[in-house]
């Protein structure tokens, strides 16, 4: 992530919270493996078949798991795969961005049940909280009483210290209102749900890990390119936040400007650079954020941006791998899939020309979620905190 928690916020339930270790272990395995018989879960987890059977029955009784159709054809009685019940757990996620915000209702399998969107010139706290309150009311109105009771929390993803985005200009004063806001305290005025606050790039990394290509790799670094580039780190199959929640601050990696001056990666590999070029050319930069996304009319400006960004990502990828020899570097962002593929391919080409002495060159791979990654990650945060296993729980925050 780029910095610690962007605002004051409780992390919700700790590792010994809603579900015990073994329950979290089996739920995490089912999320990763898909429908799996209890016998296989016992073999893979190292738990006794009896223990697994007891846990699965309990989770099924709580409607968190469901039985699949029996698998026949082998010696002995048919095996019955268990899988996550989509309706067993629901969660809400709010993404606060530079030009827009999204509110999502997510089910236990990662499917987006509902989504609302709002656009603005810059995010103002009162407007964002009103959007959240009204959105929750609207979403819950269509749910049964049982479904409402299964909403486990509200995840909020936003950039670190967003009040520092503008050092001068007309947007400076309203942005200052974000400093020191206690999200749980404000949200408590209209909702009793627990609140989980994350950096938006870390949330995007969580979404990729849970619902994208995360199952392909055990250890990897992740770039998400929005208005400002950010990132995340996955170690031992879990998004790693570090001692103070600041692991994966990839936007702060050092680079150099055109005159050799020291710059951060966020200054040389972000979409705000392309936005500025479009403004200078008299083109409305709103085309970058329209849904569905189509950049075909601005490729004259986008292609040079892709090349420059790819060079920076190639250098940054090697810097990252000088600390940990990650299996892969995943790249995603708020752009069309064809732009992502072109960027990834260009990074691979530039990587060949870099000095890699003493390093194991990482695989450069495309992420799979796209522009909705930050909102999806925000909505996943309450589920992860309360139902999934954190294999880095002993290595994170003290």
C-alpha beads as a LAMMPS data file, in Angstrom:
LAMMPS data file: protein, C-alpha beads

398 atoms
397 bonds

1 atom types
1 bond types

-500.0 500.0 xlo xhi
-500.0 500.0 ylo yhi
-500.0 500.0 zlo zhi

Masses

1 110.0

Atoms # bond

1 1 1 0.000 0.000 0.000
2 1 1 1.064 3.646 -0.208
3 1 1 1.262 4.602 3.431
4 1 1 -0.504 3.330 6.510
5 1 1 -4.250 3.418 6.993
6 1 1 -5.484 6.577 5.227
7 1 1 -7.755 7.551 8.098
8 1 1 -8.292 6.379 11.628
9 1 1 -10.186 3.104 11.503
10 1 1 -10.387 -0.129 13.398
11 1 1 -9.348 -3.204 11.539
12 1 1 -12.437 -4.993 12.774
13 1 1 -12.012 -8.525 14.129
14 1 1 -8.568 -10.005 14.761
15 1 1 -7.350 -13.493 13.876
16 1 1 -9.095 -15.054 16.866
17 1 1 -12.386 -13.368 16.029
18 1 1 -15.536 -14.628 14.366
19 1 1 -14.118 -17.968 13.165
20 1 1 -11.421 -20.052 14.817
21 1 1 -8.185 -21.026 13.115
22 1 1 -9.319 -24.376 11.703
23 1 1 -12.584 -22.947 10.381
24 1 1 -10.684 -20.132 8.680
25 1 1 -8.226 -22.659 7.262
26 1 1 -10.954 -24.756 5.631
27 1 1 -12.854 -21.710 4.374
28 1 1 -9.649 -20.340 2.847
29 1 1 -8.938 -23.682 1.193
30 1 1 -12.436 -23.877 -0.272
31 1 1 -12.130 -20.337 -1.577
32 1 1 -8.866 -21.222 -3.294
33 1 1 -9.646 -24.776 -4.435
34 1 1 -13.355 -24.522 -5.184
35 1 1 -15.753 -27.407 -4.370
36 1 1 -13.767 -30.046 -2.472
37 1 1 -14.753 -33.219 -0.563
38 1 1 -14.036 -33.364 3.153
39 1 1 -11.607 -36.252 2.683
40 1 1 -9.426 -34.105 0.411
41 1 1 -9.626 -31.169 2.799
42 1 1 -8.436 -33.419 5.637
43 1 1 -5.529 -34.732 3.580
44 1 1 -4.431 -31.290 2.393
45 1 1 -4.895 -29.493 5.716
46 1 1 -3.340 -32.110 7.982
47 1 1 -6.462 -32.143 10.152
48 1 1 -8.083 -35.428 11.101
49 1 1 -11.102 -36.519 9.021
50 1 1 -13.243 -36.373 12.155
51 1 1 -12.217 -32.776 12.906
52 1 1 -12.886 -31.712 9.323
53 1 1 -16.266 -33.439 9.349
54 1 1 -17.307 -31.656 12.550
55 1 1 -16.236 -28.256 11.211
56 1 1 -17.942 -28.753 7.848
57 1 1 -21.195 -29.779 9.506
58 1 1 -21.069 -26.689 11.706
59 1 1 -20.392 -24.374 8.770
60 1 1 -23.151 -26.036 6.772
61 1 1 -25.565 -25.585 9.673
62 1 1 -24.632 -21.889 9.751
63 1 1 -25.404 -21.753 5.989
64 1 1 -21.854 -20.646 5.251
65 1 1 -21.164 -23.803 3.230
66 1 1 -23.331 -25.878 0.901
67 1 1 -23.135 -29.469 -0.268
68 1 1 -22.513 -30.195 -3.909
69 1 1 -23.735 -33.141 -5.953
70 1 1 -22.194 -36.524 -4.999
71 1 1 -19.166 -37.600 -7.053
72 1 1 -19.602 -41.225 -8.132
73 1 1 -17.445 -43.658 -10.024
74 1 1 -14.797 -44.426 -7.415
75 1 1 -14.533 -47.370 -5.039
76 1 1 -16.618 -46.884 -1.906
77 1 1 -19.423 -44.470 -1.223
78 1 1 -19.705 -41.282 -3.318
79 1 1 -17.777 -38.260 -2.056
80 1 1 -19.667 -35.020 -1.541
81 1 1 -17.822 -31.783 -2.342
82 1 1 -18.448 -28.777 -0.120
83 1 1 -18.376 -25.224 -1.422
84 1 1 -18.876 -21.672 -0.208
85 1 1 -22.511 -20.607 -0.034
86 1 1 -22.766 -17.344 -2.011
87 1 1 -25.595 -16.196 0.266
88 1 1 -23.821 -17.260 3.456
89 1 1 -21.888 -14.020 3.921
90 1 1 -22.394 -10.584 2.356
91 1 1 -20.314 -7.437 2.663
92 1 1 -20.281 -3.810 1.565
93 1 1 -17.358 -1.956 0.020
94 1 1 -16.792 1.753 -0.615
95 1 1 -14.043 2.959 -2.946
96 1 1 -13.175 6.642 -2.736
97 1 1 -11.221 7.913 -5.728
98 1 1 -9.943 11.191 -7.090
99 1 1 -12.848 11.700 -9.504
100 1 1 -15.455 9.123 -8.481
101 1 1 -16.631 6.685 -5.825
102 1 1 -18.276 3.264 -5.937
103 1 1 -20.340 1.284 -3.454
104 1 1 -20.582 -2.506 -3.871
105 1 1 -22.551 -5.320 -2.270
106 1 1 -20.497 -8.508 -2.506
107 1 1 -21.414 -12.126 -1.804
108 1 1 -19.202 -14.826 -0.270
109 1 1 -17.890 -16.020 -3.639
110 1 1 -16.886 -12.545 -4.836
111 1 1 -19.862 -11.856 -7.089
112 1 1 -21.020 -8.234 -7.134
113 1 1 -24.729 -8.229 -6.266
114 1 1 -25.252 -4.465 -6.452
115 1 1 -23.146 -1.445 -7.376
116 1 1 -23.678 2.317 -7.251
117 1 1 -21.430 5.029 -8.713
118 1 1 -20.969 8.753 -8.191
119 1 1 -18.702 11.207 -10.051
120 1 1 -17.363 14.555 -8.822
121 1 1 -14.627 17.147 -9.333
122 1 1 -13.017 16.187 -6.046
123 1 1 -14.143 14.054 -3.080
124 1 1 -15.840 15.950 -0.253
125 1 1 -16.476 14.090 3.037
126 1 1 -20.124 15.125 3.415
127 1 1 -20.926 14.035 -0.133
128 1 1 -19.102 10.720 0.247
129 1 1 -20.767 9.851 3.559
130 1 1 -24.170 10.800 2.156
131 1 1 -23.516 8.544 -0.844
132 1 1 -22.561 5.709 1.507
133 1 1 -25.568 6.155 3.803
134 1 1 -28.087 6.439 0.958
135 1 1 -26.485 3.543 -0.895
136 1 1 -26.661 1.246 2.118
137 1 1 -30.322 2.151 2.642
138 1 1 -31.087 1.464 -1.012
139 1 1 -29.178 -1.825 -1.102
140 1 1 -30.733 -3.160 2.102
141 1 1 -34.258 -2.289 0.990
142 1 1 -34.136 -5.117 -1.563
143 1 1 -32.729 -7.730 0.841
144 1 1 -34.546 -10.193 3.069
145 1 1 -34.134 -9.983 6.828
146 1 1 -31.834 -13.019 6.763
147 1 1 -29.665 -11.494 4.010
148 1 1 -29.324 -8.239 5.935
149 1 1 -28.184 -10.173 8.996
150 1 1 -25.440 -11.809 6.907
151 1 1 -23.734 -8.517 5.992
152 1 1 -20.489 -8.766 7.953
153 1 1 -19.136 -5.247 7.588
154 1 1 -18.211 -2.247 5.465
155 1 1 -14.815 -2.062 3.788
156 1 1 -13.507 1.358 2.764
157 1 1 -10.652 1.817 0.300
158 1 1 -9.110 5.208 -0.342
159 1 1 -5.704 6.725 -1.154
160 1 1 -3.275 7.417 1.642
161 1 1 -3.381 11.041 2.875
162 1 1 -5.601 12.178 0.021
163 1 1 -5.709 15.654 1.582
164 1 1 -2.106 16.065 0.347
165 1 1 -3.028 15.526 -3.303
166 1 1 -3.105 19.261 -3.977
167 1 1 -0.509 21.584 -2.473
168 1 1 -2.184 24.636 -3.998
169 1 1 -5.144 25.582 -6.162
170 1 1 -8.906 25.680 -5.577
171 1 1 -9.140 22.042 -4.453
172 1 1 -6.725 22.469 -1.542
173 1 1 -9.186 23.731 1.061
174 1 1 -11.988 21.128 0.631
175 1 1 -9.449 18.289 0.563
176 1 1 -8.128 19.330 3.978
177 1 1 -11.438 18.253 5.515
178 1 1 -10.365 14.602 5.131
179 1 1 -7.447 14.930 7.545
180 1 1 -8.104 13.216 10.860
181 1 1 -11.521 11.805 9.945
182 1 1 -12.438 8.720 11.976
183 1 1 -14.412 6.579 9.543
184 1 1 -15.865 4.128 12.084
185 1 1 -17.080 7.004 14.228
186 1 1 -18.787 8.753 11.322
187 1 1 -20.287 5.572 9.863
188 1 1 -21.598 4.613 13.317
189 1 1 -24.046 7.511 13.012
190 1 1 -26.040 5.558 10.429
191 1 1 -24.821 1.929 10.581
192 1 1 -23.835 -0.550 13.293
193 1 1 -21.705 -2.610 10.908
194 1 1 -17.971 -2.868 11.667
195 1 1 -15.738 -0.748 9.449
196 1 1 -12.469 -1.878 7.837
197 1 1 -10.247 0.790 6.251
198 1 1 -7.526 0.054 3.693
199 1 1 -5.352 1.845 1.213
200 1 1 -6.995 1.611 -2.210
201 1 1 -4.013 -0.039 -3.911
202 1 1 -3.804 -2.654 -1.163
203 1 1 -7.524 -3.282 -1.622
204 1 1 -6.946 -3.780 -5.349
205 1 1 -4.187 -6.271 -4.519
206 1 1 -6.592 -8.114 -2.218
207 1 1 -9.176 -8.321 -5.010
208 1 1 -6.607 -9.728 -7.427
209 1 1 -5.455 -12.228 -4.831
210 1 1 -8.954 -13.456 -3.992
211 1 1 -10.779 -13.209 -7.295
212 1 1 -8.151 -12.806 -9.989
213 1 1 -4.838 -14.505 -10.656
214 1 1 -3.815 -14.789 -7.016
215 1 1 -4.192 -18.559 -7.032
216 1 1 -1.495 -18.779 -9.733
217 1 1 1.275 -17.473 -7.474
218 1 1 2.251 -17.801 -3.819
219 1 1 4.507 -14.734 -3.608
220 1 1 4.206 -11.712 -5.886
221 1 1 4.233 -7.924 -6.040
222 1 1 1.319 -6.039 -7.545
223 1 1 1.011 -2.670 -9.289
224 1 1 -2.325 -0.901 -9.701
225 1 1 -2.244 2.193 -11.899
226 1 1 -5.009 4.686 -11.236
227 1 1 -4.718 8.460 -11.096
228 1 1 -1.731 7.591 -8.900
229 1 1 0.136 4.291 -9.014
230 1 1 0.140 2.114 -5.908
231 1 1 0.739 -1.481 -5.078
232 1 1 0.695 -4.407 -2.737
233 1 1 2.704 -7.444 -1.692
234 1 1 1.539 -11.050 -1.374
235 1 1 3.668 -13.394 0.731
236 1 1 2.906 -16.972 1.669
237 1 1 -0.469 -16.778 -0.050
238 1 1 -1.703 -13.717 1.888
239 1 1 -1.682 -9.971 1.246
240 1 1 1.086 -8.715 3.536
241 1 1 0.594 -5.360 5.269
242 1 1 3.795 -5.147 7.293
243 1 1 4.530 -4.008 10.842
244 1 1 2.761 -0.650 10.479
245 1 1 0.458 -1.515 7.604
246 1 1 2.781 0.112 5.078
247 1 1 4.142 -2.873 3.121
248 1 1 3.845 -2.518 -0.628
249 1 1 4.227 1.285 -0.802
250 1 1 5.385 0.804 -4.380
251 1 1 4.328 4.264 -5.508
252 1 1 7.102 5.656 -3.300
253 1 1 9.864 3.745 -5.117
254 1 1 12.586 6.088 -6.306
255 1 1 13.043 7.120 -9.915
256 1 1 14.676 10.036 -11.732
257 1 1 13.180 12.987 -13.570
258 1 1 14.242 14.364 -16.973
259 1 1 17.033 16.438 -15.378
260 1 1 18.278 13.625 -13.174
261 1 1 16.404 14.819 -10.111
262 1 1 15.015 12.307 -7.631
263 1 1 11.356 11.462 -8.200
264 1 1 8.884 8.919 -6.876
265 1 1 7.306 6.284 -9.107
266 1 1 3.927 7.939 -8.517
267 1 1 5.277 11.023 -10.352
268 1 1 6.423 9.156 -13.461
269 1 1 4.067 6.161 -13.897
270 1 1 0.516 7.296 -13.123
271 1 1 -2.591 8.119 -15.116
272 1 1 -2.593 11.742 -13.955
273 1 1 0.270 12.256 -16.439
274 1 1 -1.909 11.118 -19.340
275 1 1 -4.763 13.211 -17.957
276 1 1 -2.533 16.302 -18.061
277 1 1 -1.502 15.590 -21.650
278 1 1 -5.115 15.348 -22.728
279 1 1 -5.883 18.636 -20.972
280 1 1 -2.962 20.306 -22.725
281 1 1 -4.281 19.019 -26.069
282 1 1 -7.750 20.408 -25.373
283 1 1 -9.271 16.937 -24.934
284 1 1 -11.664 16.208 -22.083
285 1 1 -9.762 13.760 -19.834
286 1 1 -13.100 12.378 -18.655
287 1 1 -12.767 9.849 -21.475
288 1 1 -10.249 8.016 -19.273
289 1 1 -12.924 7.226 -16.695
290 1 1 -15.985 6.598 -18.854
291 1 1 -17.764 3.243 -18.642
292 1 1 -17.423 1.195 -20.779
293 1 1 -13.851 2.266 -21.375
294 1 1 -12.717 3.012 -24.927
295 1 1 -9.378 4.713 -25.519
296 1 1 -9.253 4.180 -29.299
297 1 1 -9.681 7.908 -29.983
298 1 1 -6.766 8.944 -27.739
299 1 1 -4.123 6.358 -28.656
300 1 1 -1.969 9.154 -30.100
301 1 1 -1.490 10.280 -26.496
302 1 1 -1.902 6.948 -24.729
303 1 1 0.814 5.099 -26.649
304 1 1 3.705 7.342 -25.530
305 1 1 2.357 7.143 -21.984
306 1 1 2.366 3.323 -22.204
307 1 1 6.002 3.334 -23.335
308 1 1 7.210 5.705 -20.630
309 1 1 5.243 3.920 -17.913
310 1 1 6.549 0.533 -19.057
311 1 1 10.153 1.711 -18.752
312 1 1 9.532 2.878 -15.201
313 1 1 7.753 -0.359 -14.254
314 1 1 10.596 -2.455 -15.658
315 1 1 13.120 -0.647 -13.456
316 1 1 10.804 -0.716 -10.446
317 1 1 10.175 -4.446 -10.855
318 1 1 13.874 -5.209 -10.575
319 1 1 14.201 -2.955 -7.540
320 1 1 11.392 -4.865 -5.844
321 1 1 12.960 -8.232 -6.653
322 1 1 16.304 -7.167 -5.200
323 1 1 14.651 -7.540 -1.781
324 1 1 12.446 -10.604 -2.332
325 1 1 12.691 -12.900 -5.347
326 1 1 8.998 -12.769 -6.169
327 1 1 7.581 -15.334 -8.556
328 1 1 5.882 -12.609 -10.542
329 1 1 5.002 -8.942 -10.846
330 1 1 1.317 -8.419 -11.629
331 1 1 0.162 -5.225 -13.353
332 1 1 -3.387 -3.879 -13.505
333 1 1 -5.121 -0.531 -13.508
334 1 1 -8.015 1.708 -14.416
335 1 1 -7.767 1.204 -18.151
336 1 1 -9.177 -1.057 -20.883
337 1 1 -7.879 -4.618 -21.043
338 1 1 -6.099 -3.972 -24.351
339 1 1 -4.121 -1.144 -22.719
340 1 1 -3.179 -3.472 -19.869
341 1 1 -1.972 -6.139 -22.289
342 1 1 0.061 -3.601 -24.273
343 1 1 1.622 -2.236 -21.091
344 1 1 2.555 -5.698 -19.802
345 1 1 4.091 -6.672 -23.132
346 1 1 6.082 -3.432 -23.239
347 1 1 7.385 -3.999 -19.672
348 1 1 8.559 -7.471 -20.682
349 1 1 10.460 -6.010 -23.632
350 1 1 12.124 -3.289 -21.564
351 1 1 13.061 -5.798 -18.863
352 1 1 15.317 -7.597 -21.351
353 1 1 17.468 -4.473 -21.699
354 1 1 17.936 -3.925 -17.947
355 1 1 21.018 -4.827 -15.906
356 1 1 19.879 -7.925 -13.999
357 1 1 23.200 -8.980 -12.466
358 1 1 22.586 -10.627 -9.088
359 1 1 18.846 -10.854 -9.689
360 1 1 16.359 -13.487 -10.788
361 1 1 14.274 -11.804 -13.479
362 1 1 10.592 -11.972 -12.461
363 1 1 7.681 -12.947 -14.643
364 1 1 5.651 -9.921 -15.704
365 1 1 1.968 -10.813 -15.791
366 1 1 -1.334 -9.020 -16.341
367 1 1 -3.855 -8.779 -13.545
368 1 1 -7.388 -9.963 -14.214
369 1 1 -9.767 -7.645 -12.350
370 1 1 -9.403 -4.242 -13.985
371 1 1 -10.917 -0.884 -12.947
372 1 1 -13.250 -2.397 -10.335
373 1 1 -10.386 -3.948 -8.346
374 1 1 -10.311 -1.301 -5.615
375 1 1 -14.044 -1.480 -4.933
376 1 1 -14.020 -5.271 -5.035
377 1 1 -11.092 -5.309 -2.633
378 1 1 -12.838 -2.909 -0.273
379 1 1 -15.892 -5.169 -0.131
380 1 1 -13.673 -8.224 0.385
381 1 1 -11.906 -6.733 3.401
382 1 1 -14.601 -7.557 6.017
383 1 1 -14.855 -11.124 4.707
384 1 1 -11.102 -11.677 4.796
385 1 1 -10.764 -10.205 8.288
386 1 1 -13.521 -12.334 9.791
387 1 1 -13.593 -15.580 7.801
388 1 1 -10.253 -16.210 6.075
389 1 1 -6.853 -17.328 7.342
390 1 1 -3.992 -14.827 7.474
391 1 1 -0.836 -16.871 7.004
392 1 1 1.212 -13.763 7.808
393 1 1 -0.607 -12.972 11.071
394 1 1 2.570 -13.447 13.077
395 1 1 4.589 -11.240 10.730
396 1 1 2.349 -8.209 10.445
397 1 1 1.480 -5.368 12.726
398 1 1 2.706 -5.497 16.275

Bonds

1 1 1 2
2 1 2 3
3 1 3 4
4 1 4 5
5 1 5 6
6 1 6 7
7 1 7 8
8 1 8 9
9 1 9 10
10 1 10 11
11 1 11 12
12 1 12 13
13 1 13 14
14 1 14 15
15 1 15 16
16 1 16 17
17 1 17 18
18 1 18 19
19 1 19 20
20 1 20 21
21 1 21 22
22 1 22 23
23 1 23 24
24 1 24 25
25 1 25 26
26 1 26 27
27 1 27 28
28 1 28 29
29 1 29 30
30 1 30 31
31 1 31 32
32 1 32 33
33 1 33 34
34 1 34 35
35 1 35 36
36 1 36 37
37 1 37 38
38 1 38 39
39 1 39 40
40 1 40 41
41 1 41 42
42 1 42 43
43 1 43 44
44 1 44 45
45 1 45 46
46 1 46 47
47 1 47 48
48 1 48 49
49 1 49 50
50 1 50 51
51 1 51 52
52 1 52 53
53 1 53 54
54 1 54 55
55 1 55 56
56 1 56 57
57 1 57 58
58 1 58 59
59 1 59 60
60 1 60 61
61 1 61 62
62 1 62 63
63 1 63 64
64 1 64 65
65 1 65 66
66 1 66 67
67 1 67 68
68 1 68 69
69 1 69 70
70 1 70 71
71 1 71 72
72 1 72 73
73 1 73 74
74 1 74 75
75 1 75 76
76 1 76 77
77 1 77 78
78 1 78 79
79 1 79 80
80 1 80 81
81 1 81 82
82 1 82 83
83 1 83 84
84 1 84 85
85 1 85 86
86 1 86 87
87 1 87 88
88 1 88 89
89 1 89 90
90 1 90 91
91 1 91 92
92 1 92 93
93 1 93 94
94 1 94 95
95 1 95 96
96 1 96 97
97 1 97 98
98 1 98 99
99 1 99 100
100 1 100 101
101 1 101 102
102 1 102 103
103 1 103 104
104 1 104 105
105 1 105 106
106 1 106 107
107 1 107 108
108 1 108 109
109 1 109 110
110 1 110 111
111 1 111 112
112 1 112 113
113 1 113 114
114 1 114 115
115 1 115 116
116 1 116 117
117 1 117 118
118 1 118 119
119 1 119 120
120 1 120 121
121 1 121 122
122 1 122 123
123 1 123 124
124 1 124 125
125 1 125 126
126 1 126 127
127 1 127 128
128 1 128 129
129 1 129 130
130 1 130 131
131 1 131 132
132 1 132 133
133 1 133 134
134 1 134 135
135 1 135 136
136 1 136 137
137 1 137 138
138 1 138 139
139 1 139 140
140 1 140 141
141 1 141 142
142 1 142 143
143 1 143 144
144 1 144 145
145 1 145 146
146 1 146 147
147 1 147 148
148 1 148 149
149 1 149 150
150 1 150 151
151 1 151 152
152 1 152 153
153 1 153 154
154 1 154 155
155 1 155 156
156 1 156 157
157 1 157 158
158 1 158 159
159 1 159 160
160 1 160 161
161 1 161 162
162 1 162 163
163 1 163 164
164 1 164 165
165 1 165 166
166 1 166 167
167 1 167 168
168 1 168 169
169 1 169 170
170 1 170 171
171 1 171 172
172 1 172 173
173 1 173 174
174 1 174 175
175 1 175 176
176 1 176 177
177 1 177 178
178 1 178 179
179 1 179 180
180 1 180 181
181 1 181 182
182 1 182 183
183 1 183 184
184 1 184 185
185 1 185 186
186 1 186 187
187 1 187 188
188 1 188 189
189 1 189 190
190 1 190 191
191 1 191 192
192 1 192 193
193 1 193 194
194 1 194 195
195 1 195 196
196 1 196 197
197 1 197 198
198 1 198 199
199 1 199 200
200 1 200 201
201 1 201 202
202 1 202 203
203 1 203 204
204 1 204 205
205 1 205 206
206 1 206 207
207 1 207 208
208 1 208 209
209 1 209 210
210 1 210 211
211 1 211 212
212 1 212 213
213 1 213 214
214 1 214 215
215 1 215 216
216 1 216 217
217 1 217 218
218 1 218 219
219 1 219 220
220 1 220 221
221 1 221 222
222 1 222 223
223 1 223 224
224 1 224 225
225 1 225 226
226 1 226 227
227 1 227 228
228 1 228 229
229 1 229 230
230 1 230 231
231 1 231 232
232 1 232 233
233 1 233 234
234 1 234 235
235 1 235 236
236 1 236 237
237 1 237 238
238 1 238 239
239 1 239 240
240 1 240 241
241 1 241 242
242 1 242 243
243 1 243 244
244 1 244 245
245 1 245 246
246 1 246 247
247 1 247 248
248 1 248 249
249 1 249 250
250 1 250 251
251 1 251 252
252 1 252 253
253 1 253 254
254 1 254 255
255 1 255 256
256 1 256 257
257 1 257 258
258 1 258 259
259 1 259 260
260 1 260 261
261 1 261 262
262 1 262 263
263 1 263 264
264 1 264 265
265 1 265 266
266 1 266 267
267 1 267 268
268 1 268 269
269 1 269 270
270 1 270 271
271 1 271 272
272 1 272 273
273 1 273 274
274 1 274 275
275 1 275 276
276 1 276 277
277 1 277 278
278 1 278 279
279 1 279 280
280 1 280 281
281 1 281 282
282 1 282 283
283 1 283 284
284 1 284 285
285 1 285 286
286 1 286 287
287 1 287 288
288 1 288 289
289 1 289 290
290 1 290 291
291 1 291 292
292 1 292 293
293 1 293 294
294 1 294 295
295 1 295 296
296 1 296 297
297 1 297 298
298 1 298 299
299 1 299 300
300 1 300 301
301 1 301 302
302 1 302 303
303 1 303 304
304 1 304 305
305 1 305 306
306 1 306 307
307 1 307 308
308 1 308 309
309 1 309 310
310 1 310 311
311 1 311 312
312 1 312 313
313 1 313 314
314 1 314 315
315 1 315 316
316 1 316 317
317 1 317 318
318 1 318 319
319 1 319 320
320 1 320 321
321 1 321 322
322 1 322 323
323 1 323 324
324 1 324 325
325 1 325 326
326 1 326 327
327 1 327 328
328 1 328 329
329 1 329 330
330 1 330 331
331 1 331 332
332 1 332 333
333 1 333 334
334 1 334 335
335 1 335 336
336 1 336 337
337 1 337 338
338 1 338 339
339 1 339 340
340 1 340 341
341 1 341 342
342 1 342 343
343 1 343 344
344 1 344 345
345 1 345 346
346 1 346 347
347 1 347 348
348 1 348 349
349 1 349 350
350 1 350 351
351 1 351 352
352 1 352 353
353 1 353 354
354 1 354 355
355 1 355 356
356 1 356 357
357 1 357 358
358 1 358 359
359 1 359 360
360 1 360 361
361 1 361 362
362 1 362 363
363 1 363 364
364 1 364 365
365 1 365 366
366 1 366 367
367 1 367 368
368 1 368 369
369 1 369 370
370 1 370 371
371 1 371 372
372 1 372 373
373 1 373 374
374 1 374 375
375 1 375 376
376 1 376 377
377 1 377 378
378 1 378 379
379 1 379 380
380 1 380 381
381 1 381 382
382 1 382 383
383 1 383 384
384 1 384 385
385 1 385 386
386 1 386 387
387 1 387 388
388 1 388 389
389 1 389 390
390 1 390 391
391 1 391 392
392 1 392 393
393 1 393 394
394 1 394 395
395 1 395 396
396 1 396 397
397 1 397 398
